Amino acid sequence: MFNEFKTFIMRGNVMDLAVGIVIGAAFTTVINSFVNDILMPPIGLLLGKVDFANLFVSLNRQPFPSVAAAKAAGAPTLNYGMFINNVINFLIVGFVVFLIVKQANRMQAPAPAAAAPTTRPCPQCAMDIPRAARRCPHCTSDLSAAR
């Protein structure tokens, strides 16, 4: 059973999947940093110094200065600012993955054209015969005049 597991793990597609997951996790960290540290601060500044990470609604209607203060008090909150950040993260990651797949598809060789048929129907008996045949092996018709 160990050898079967080893064979399964060492298959190319399993290794490719593992590498993809590791790279995806690292890529997600970079995108999160890009959105939270580079993209959202200027957008928040343009919208009147809004910090999207601190946009929330306290469900018990008590006022809190931040999400962290509400969490520390144990208050239930709807963190719609974090949801906006996560939606933007998702859109950026989805767009980058789309671009990568599009480029990968462009680099792949085009599908080979269909090969020319190697047979043709006999005009007398309608059986398939080799294209170069001069006499039908089924009905023995002379095919040299039919060309």
C-alpha positions in Angstrom: 0.0 0.0 0.0 2.9 2.4 0.7 4.2 1.9 -2.8 0.8 2.7 -4.3 0.7 5.9 -2.2 4.2 6.8 -3.3 3.3 6.3 -6.9 0.2 8.4 -6.5 2.1 11.2 -4.8 4.9 11.2 -7.3 2.6 11.6 -10.3 3.1 14.8 -12.1 -0.4 16.2 -11.6 -0.3 15.8 -7.8 3.0 17.5 -7.6 1.8 20.3 -9.9 -1.3 20.8 -7.7 0.9 21.0 -4.5 3.2 23.6 -6.1 0.1 25.5 -7.3 -1.4 25.6 -3.8 1.9 26.8 -2.2 2.4 29.5 -4.9 -1.3 30.5 -4.6 -1.0 31.0 -0.9 2.1 33.1 -1.3 0.4 35.1 -4.1 -2.7 35.6 -1.9 -0.5 37.1 0.8 1.0 39.5 -1.7 -2.4 40.5 -3.1 -3.7 41.1 0.5 -0.8 43.3 1.2 -1.3 45.2 -2.1 -5.0 45.8 -1.4 -4.7 46.6 2.4 -1.4 48.6 2.3 -1.3 50.2 -1.2 -4.7 50.3 -2.9 -7.2 51.0 -0.1 -5.4 53.9 1.7 -5.5 56.2 -1.3 -9.1 55.2 -2.1 -10.0 55.8 1.6 -8.3 59.2 1.4 -10.2 60.1 -1.7 -13.5 59.2 0.0 -12.8 61.4 3.0 -10.2 59.6 5.1 -12.2 56.4 5.3 -10.5 53.3 6.7 -12.3 50.4 5.1 -11.0 47.9 7.7 -12.9 49.9 10.4 -16.2 50.2 8.6 -18.7 48.1 10.7 -22.1 48.1 12.2 -22.5 47.1 15.9 -25.4 44.8 16.1 -26.1 45.6 19.8 -26.3 49.3 18.9 -23.5 50.3 21.3 -20.9 52.8 19.8 -17.3 51.6 19.4 -14.4 53.5 17.9 -13.1 50.5 16.0 -13.7 46.9 15.1 -10.9 45.9 17.5 -12.7 47.7 20.4 -16.0 46.0 19.5 -14.3 42.6 19.4 -12.6 43.3 22.7 -15.9 44.1 24.3 -17.4 40.9 22.8 -20.0 42.9 20.7 -21.4 41.3 17.6 -20.5 43.3 14.5 -21.1 43.3 10.7 -17.7 44.1 9.3 -18.7 45.4 5.8 -15.5 47.2 5.4 -13.5 44.0 5.6 -16.0 42.5 3.2 -15.3 45.3 0.7 -11.5 44.6 1.1 -12.0 40.9 0.5 -14.2 41.5 -2.6 -11.4 43.7 -4.0 -8.8 41.0 -3.2 -10.9 38.4 -5.0 -11.4 40.6 -8.1 -7.7 41.3 -8.3 -6.7 37.6 -7.8 -9.4 36.5 -10.3 -8.2 39.0 -12.9 -4.5 38.0 -12.5 -5.4 34.3 -12.7 -7.4 35.1 -15.9 -4.3 36.9 -17.4 -2.0 34.0 -16.5 -4.4 31.4 -18.0 -4.8 33.5 -21.1 -1.0 33.7 -21.6 -0.6 30.0 -20.9 -3.2 29.1 -23.5 -1.5 31.4 -26.0 1.8 29.7 -25.5 0.4 26.2 -26.0 0.8 24.7 -29.5 -2.4 24.8 -31.5 -4.2 21.5 -31.9 -3.0 19.4 -34.8 -5.1 19.6 -38.0 -7.1 16.6 -38.8 -5.2 14.1 -40.9 -6.3 13.5 -44.5 -8.6 10.4 -44.8 -6.8 7.2 -45.7 -9.8 5.5 -47.2 -12.6 6.3 -49.7 -15.8 4.5 -50.6 -15.9 2.2 -53.5 -18.3 3.7 -56.2 -19.8 0.2 -56.9 -20.3 -1.4 -53.5 -19.8 1.6 -51.1 -17.3 -0.3 -48.9 -14.3 1.6 -47.6 -11.1 0.9 -49.5 -7.6 2.4 -49.4 -7.3 5.7 -51.3 -4.6 4.3 -53.6 -6.5 1.1 -54.5 -7.1 0.4 -58.2 -9.4 -2.5 -57.7 -12.0 -3.0 -54.9 -11.1 -5.9 -52.7 -14.8 -6.4 -51.9 -16.5 -6.4 -55.3 -13.4 -6.6 -57.5 -14.5 -3.5 -59.5 -11.9 -1.8 -61.6 -11.4 1.6 -60.0 -8.7 3.1 -62.3 -11.4 4.6 -64.6 -13.4 5.9 -61.6 -10.7 8.3 -60.6 
